[in-house]
């Protein structure tokens, strides 16, 4: 929906409210009022200042609406989109957003954010890249290690058919040998209190746990007395590398959002910060921008969620590329099969 359509249907008191918030008074003509509001909404510096001074709940509502394809929102949908810690602030936040011309009443009790306002909100969120972003050479992804290692795991399972332990997992000596044969090696977890989002996460390291969950969800492996490949694996071997990578990404998104309902939004936020393979940001800048949108999970702080559960996994999935500069981690969008994955995330709820 275009902003002019919204303003033309806006009741006069609502229009006056936005003008008053912008410090504009004394306009009696409705046409002049609408034209003035249009100028207010297109003032990027003013919009950026408003965004920066907004509260956490306001920013959560703003970015959920700005990055969603949904046109109209009920109050209940808005309240469901924010983190638990901010639900008590929704009423006040919606009032501020209406007053400042970010969201508008439409179709009765529902709210909407016009397309131009969505773009402005996304631009304000991504302003950090204008200050700290770096330009890096675009390098085409030449190989996809996670697909290679996934197929190595499945071929090994098909050949060896490991007898599972009483916990239903691959024996420690077998998994150690399997991990040593992969292109990205991982150590077997030895934490006394380990938690995560995968099926056998306490027994398997992060990256392998991701591959295992995917193979299980695709029915490429079957857990009986032994771990063996299922009949679906025959069809799986016919898929292209890009098809496997896409299915793996969306399997991760679907399964891990059970613990992190905000995961799709976090992906879209990172995609907004890193829109193309030529832009790089330091890890701390991404964490600072995105941690406002999660309360964390179990023992993970909001910062931990962004670093360990999102950025690290997106690197494993070849959606992001990780490098280092001056002892600090840098991330950029991968150039290749994973390049458009973040843009394809639509279903937030």
Secondary structure, DSSP 8 states (H G I E B T S, - for coil): --HHHHHHTS-HHHHHHHHHHTT------HHHHHHHHHHHHT-HHHHHHHHHHS-HHHHHHHHHHHT-S--EE-HHHHHHHS-GGGGGGHHHHHHHHHHTTSSEEETTTEEE--HHHHHHHHHHHTTHHHHH-EE----B----HHHHHHHHHHHHHHHH--BB-TTSSB-HHHHHHHHHTSSS-------SS---SSTTTTTS-HHHHHHHHHHHHTTSEEESSBEEE-THHHHHTTS-HHHHHHHHHHHHHHHHTTT-TTHHHHHHHHHHH--STTEEEEHHHHHHHHGGG---BTTB-HHHIIIIIIIHHHHHTTSEEEEEETTEEEEEE-BSTTTTTGGG-----
